[in-house]
Amino acid sequence: MMRLISKAALVAAGSVLLCTPAQADPLRDAITADLPSLMEIYRNLHANPELSGEEVQTAAKLATEAKRLGFDVTEKVGGTGVVAVMENGDGPTVMIRADMDALPLVEKTGLPFASKVRAKTREGNDTGVMHACGHDTHMTGWVGTARQLVARKDDWSGTLVMILQPAEETGEGAKAMLEDGLYTRFPKPDYVMAFHDAAGAPAGYIGYSPGYALANVDSVDIEVKGVGGHGAYPHTTKDPIVVASRIVGALQTLVSREIDPQDPAVVTVGSFQAGYKHNIIPDEANLLLTVRSYSDETRAKLLDGIKRIVEGEAATAGLPKDRMPVVKIREDEFTPSTYNSPEFTREMAKLFEARFGKDRVVESKPVMGGEDFSRYRRADESIKSMIFWVGGVPMEEFQAAKKEGRKLPSLHSPLWAPDAEKVVATGAEALTAAALDLMKKGG
């Protein structure tokens, strides 16, 4: 997103953010006063992360906070999900979501409250656990938003639905909550909003993308079956490594020669596994792919093209019919593209510009990452939906890295440590202001 911000604007805005007190504002002042309490929550969440689908203690802590605030709270929705509802007269239903899960990483930030948690993955591997995607800032911002909206009940009318979602990192959580009756057991929203911290933007900046914001994410497994044998006698075999290599090369033409150059797409082979010894041609080779796109039509072209290329290369290599490759599209791991309702997103952007200033609110380009926030709108396309970015890099660090030409830690890095105060304060203020605008009395 930061490619759209000029150097001069960064310097000017950085000076404002770092040197000049913010203009007095009741909402901003209330969040600032609440920050010590919110940061205590943040540090606790950061130090005690839980893997996808295992967010038991995390959910319990935050459900307790929602109950204390007066919400009608239901736990264990879609696994460990939490739904907190507050009805406050007639008006629209606004849903605000935060995700709870952490990643299987050993933290290397050096923070005094760094995670020392270890756990076993579903595959049985022992690993460290870390909030390397910033979900701890999302949850803390969620609490800050809930507190401010409860304190301002006289200013809004409608139904507020605050949800805590499990398993975003595995793409399972939103689907599980919807299948567990999110839109039938609880009020169905007219509007859905969330924010995500950003590792490529200065702390406190807001980025938004009308329309597509994040990509379709597909995982594809390809098993290439050959006929193994002695490495000295390749003519007696059907070498799956050679066939798989041809497949890898041919796959590169899907994006470069079959997809419109103005329609972004990615096909990446992330794993190539075959054989165990120098002089043995194995029976099979296995490829693991990630496939990214925005539209459903482009997604279908890519997945169909992968199948066609695999079958074509196998036929060219003369593989027997009983040894044809197997292509498995992991539908259980599919995350659909996130589409921000364009008109609604621009309306919210104008609201944010009025509150934070135009220098801090930037229209950004879509990214090829994935987010299962997409499913809340896909379940009913009459719902207006927006997820936006909140920058997390301290301004001094951002400007120094830009000047020195060095790269900053990305999301999912064991070194990612956002400026949590600015992320939480900005996210909570933006979500609260949006909800108050959408549910304003007489609006």
Long-range contacts (C-beta under 8 A, 24 or more apart in sequence): 1-198, 1-200, 1-201, 1-205, 1-207, 1-362, 1-364, 1-365, 1-389, 1-391, 2-200, 2-201, 2-202, 2-205, 2-362, 2-391, 3-365, 4-362, 4-363, 4-364, 4-365, 5-205, 5-362, 7-402, 9-359, 10-202, 10-398, 10-399, 10-402, 11-399, 12-359, 13-202, 13-205, 13-357, 13-359, 13-360, 14-202, 14-395, 14-398, 14-399, 16-357, 16-359, 17-202, 17-203, 17-204, 17-360, 17-395, 18-395, 18-396, 25-355, 27-148, 27-429, 27-432, 27-433, 28-425, 28-429, 30-148, 30-151, 31-144, 31-148, 31-425, 31-428, 31-429, 31-432, 32-425, 34-144, 34-147, 34-148, 35-421, 35-424, 35-425, 38-140, 38-143, 38-144, 38-424, 38-428, 39-140, 39-420, 39-421, 39-424, 41-65, 41-139, 41-140, 41-143, 42-136, 42-137, 42-140, 42-420, 42-424, 43-113, 45-131, 45-136, 45-139, 45-140, 46-111, 46-113, 46-114, 46-115, 46-131, 46-136, 46-420, 47-113, 47-114, 47-115, 47-116, 47-117, 48-115, 48-117, 49-102, 49-103, 49-115, 49-117, 49-129, 49-130, 49-131, 49-136, 50-100, 50-101, 50-102, 50-117, 50-119, 50-129, 51-101, 51-102, 51-103, 51-104, 51-119, 51-121, 51-129, 52-101, 52-166, 52-167, 52-168, 52-169, 52-170, 52-172, 52-173, 53-79, 53-80, 53-101, 53-166, 53-167, 53-170, 53-172, 53-173, 54-80, 54-101, 54-119, 55-80, 55-100, 55-101, 55-164, 55-166, 55-167, 56-80, 58-100, 58-139, 58-164, 59-100, 59-164, 59-166, 62-100, 62-139, 62-142, 62-143, 62-164, 63-164, 65-143, 65-146, 66-146, 66-162, 69-146, 69-147, 69-150, 70-150, 71-146, 71-162, 74-185, 74-186, 77-163, 77-177, 77-180, 77-181, 77-182, 77-185, 78-165, 78-166, 78-173, 78-175, 78-176, 78-177, 78-178, 78-179, 78-180, 78-182, 79-166, 79-167, 79-173, 79-176, 80-166, 81-163, 81-164, 81-165, 81-166, 81-173, 81-176, 81-177, 81-180, 82-163, 82-164, 83-161, 83-162, 83-163, 83-177, 83-182, 83-185, 83-186, 84-146, 84-161, 84-162, 84-163, 84-164, 85-159, 85-160, 85-161, 85-162, 85-186, 85-187, 86-149, 86-150, 86-159, 86-160, 86-162, 87-159, 87-187, 88-153, 88-156, 88-157, 88-158, 88-159, 88-160, 88-439, 89-157, 89-158, 90-157, 90-158, 91-156, 91-157, 91-158, 91-159, 91-439, 91-441, 91-443, 92-158, 92-159, 92-190, 92-191, 92-438, 92-439, 93-158, 93-159, 93-160, 93-161, 93-187, 93-188, 93-189, 93-190, 93-191, 94-158, 94-159, 94-160, 94-161, 94-189, 94-190, 94-191, 94-192, 94-193, 94-435, 94-438, 94-439, 95-161, 95-162, 95-163, 95-189, 95-191, 95-192, 95-193, 95-376, 96-142, 96-145, 96-160, 96-161, 96-162, 96-163, 96-192, 96-193, 96-194, 96-431, 96-435, 97-142, 97-162, 97-163, 97-164, 97-165, 97-192, 97-193, 97-194, 97-373, 97-376, 98-135, 98-138, 98-139, 98-141, 98-142, 98-163, 98-164, 98-165, 98-194, 99-135, 99-138, 99-139, 99-164, 99-165, 99-166, 99-168, 99-173, 99-194, 99-373, 100-135, 100-139, 100-164, 100-165, 100-166, 100-168, 101-135, 101-166, 101-167, 101-168, 101-169, 101-170, 101-173, 102-129, 102-130, 102-131, 102-132, 102-133, 102-135, 102-136, 102-169, 103-129, 103-130, 103-131, 103-132, 103-133, 103-169, 103-412, 104-128, 104-129, 105-129, 105-130, 105-132, 105-412, 105-414, 106-130, 106-414, 107-132, 107-414, 108-414, 108-415, 109-414, 109-415, 109-416, 109-417, 111-417, 130-414, 132-411, 132-412, 132-413, 132-414, 132-416, 133-169, 133-197, 133-411, 133-412, 133-416, 134-196, 134-197, 134-199, 134-392, 134-411, 134-416, 134-418, 134-423, 135-168, 136-420, 137-197, 137-390, 137-392, 137-418, 137-420, 137-423, 137-424, 137-427, 138-194, 138-195, 138-196, 138-197, 138-427, 139-164, 140-420, 140-424, 141-195, 141-390, 141-423, 141-424, 141-427, 141-428, 141-431, 142-428, 142-431, 144-424, 144-425, 144-427, 144-428, 144-432, 145-427, 145-428, 145-431, 145-432, 145-435, 148-428, 148-432, 149-432, 149-435, 149-436, 152-432, 152-436, 155-436, 155-440, 155-441, 156-435, 156-436, 156-439, 156-440, 156-441, 157-439, 157-440, 157-441, 158-438, 158-439, 159-187, 160-435, 160-439, 161-186, 161-187, 161-189, 165-372, 168-371, 168-372, 168-373, 170-333, 171-217, 171-333, 171-334, 171-335, 171-370, 171-372, 172-332, 172-372, 173-372, 174-372, 174-373, 174-374, 174-375, 174-376, 175-372, 175-375, 178-375, 178-376, 178-379, 183-379, 183-380, 188-380, 188-383, 189-376, 189-383, 190-383, 190-384, 190-438, 191-344, 191-383, 191-384, 191-385, 191-438, 192-373, 192-376, 192-377, 192-383, 192-384, 192-385, 192-386, 193-348, 193-385, 193-386, 193-387, 193-388, 193-431, 193-434, 193-435, 194-373, 194-386, 194-387, 195-387, 195-388, 195-389, 195-390, 195-427, 195-430, 195-431, 196-371, 196-387, 196-388, 196-389, 196-390, 197-389, 197-390, 197-391, 197-392, 197-411, 197-418, 197-423, 197-427, 198-389, 198-390, 198-391, 198-392, 198-411, 199-392, 199-393, 199-408, 199-409, 199-410, 199-411, 199-413, 199-416, 199-418, 200-391, 200-393, 200-408, 200-410, 201-362, 201-389, 201-391, 201-392, 201-393, 201-398, 202-391, 202-393, 202-394, 202-395, 202-398, 202-399, 203-391, 203-392, 203-393, 203-394, 203-395, 203-398, 203-418, 203-419, 203-422, 203-423, 203-426, 204-356, 204-360, 204-390, 204-391, 204-395, 204-419, 204-422, 204-423, 204-425, 204-426, 205-360, 205-361, 205-362, 205-389, 205-390, 205-391, 206-352, 206-356, 206-360, 206-361, 206-362, 206-388, 206-389, 206-390, 206-391, 206-426, 206-430, 207-362, 207-363, 207-364, 207-388, 207-389, 207-390, 207-391, 208-340, 208-345, 208-348, 208-349, 208-352, 208-361, 208-362, 208-363, 208-364, 208-386, 208-388, 208-389, 209-340, 209-345, 209-363, 209-364, 209-365, 209-366, 210-340, 210-342, 210-343, 210-345, 210-346, 210-349, 210-363, 211-339, 211-340, 211-342, 211-345, 211-366, 212-294, 212-295, 212-337, 212-338, 212-339, 212-340, 212-366, 213-338, 213-339, 213-340, 213-366, 213-367, 213-371, 213-387, 214-337, 214-338, 214-366, 214-367, 214-368, 214-369, 214-370, 214-371, 214-373, 214-374, 214-387, 215-264, 215-266, 215-292, 215-293, 215-294, 215-337, 215-338, 215-366, 215-367, 215-368, 215-369, 215-370, 216-291, 216-292, 216-293, 216-294, 216-296, 216-299, 216-334, 216-335, 216-336, 216-337, 216-370, 217-290, 217-291, 217-292, 217-333, 217-334, 217-335, 217-369, 217-370, 218-289, 218-290, 218-291, 218-292, 218-299, 218-302, 218-303, 218-329, 218-330, 218-333, 218-334, 219-288, 219-289, 219-290, 219-291, 219-329, 219-330, 219-333, 219-334, 220-288, 220-289, 220-290, 220-291, 220-303, 220-306, 220-327, 220-328, 220-329, 220-330, 221-286, 221-287, 221-288, 221-289, 221-326, 221-327, 221-328, 221-330, 222-247, 222-286, 222-287, 222-288, 222-289, 222-306, 222-310, 222-325, 222-326, 222-327, 222-328, 223-284, 223-285, 223-286, 223-325, 223-326, 223-328, 224-284, 224-285, 224-286, 224-287, 224-310, 224-314, 224-325, 225-283, 225-284, 225-319, 225-323, 225-324, 225-325, 225-326, 226-281, 226-282, 226-283, 226-284, 226-285, 226-319, 226-323, 227-283, 227-320, 227-323, 228-280, 228-281, 228-282, 228-283, 229-280, 229-281, 230-279, 230-280, 230-281, 231-278, 231-279, 231-280, 231-281, 232-279, 234-281, 237-281, 238-317, 238-318, 238-319, 238-320, 238-323, 239-281, 240-274, 240-281, 240-282, 240-283, 240-284, 240-285, 241-274, 241-275, 241-281, 241-282, 241-285, 242-317, 243-285, 243-313, 243-314, 243-317, 243-319, 243-325, 244-272, 244-274, 244-285, 244-286, 244-287, 246-313, 246-316, 246-317, 247-287, 247-309, 247-310, 247-313, 247-325, 248-272, 248-287, 250-309, 250-312, 250-313, 251-289, 251-306, 251-309, 254-301, 254-302, 254-305, 254-306, 254-309, 255-302, 258-301, 258-305, 259-298, 259-301, 259-302, 263-293, 263-294, 263-295, 263-298, 264-292, 264-293, 264-294, 264-366, 264-368, 265-291, 265-292, 265-293, 265-298, 265-302, 266-290, 266-291, 266-292, 266-293, 266-368, 267-291, 267-292, 267-302, 267-306, 268-292, 292-368, 292-370, 293-337, 294-337, 294-366, 295-337, 303-329, 335-370, 335-371, 335-372, 335-374, 336-372, 336-374, 336-375, 336-378, 337-370, 337-374, 338-370, 338-371, 338-373, 338-374, 338-387, 339-374, 339-377, 339-385, 340-385, 340-386, 340-387, 341-377, 341-384, 341-385, 341-386, 344-384, 344-385, 344-386, 345-386, 345-388, 348-386, 348-388, 348-434, 351-433, 351-434, 351-437, 352-388, 352-430, 352-433, 352-434, 355-429, 355-430, 355-433, 356-426, 356-429, 356-430, 364-389, 369-411, 388-430, 390-423, 390-426, 390-427, 390-430, 391-422, 391-423, 392-418, 392-419, 392-420, 392-422, 392-423, 393-418, 393-419, 394-419, 394-422
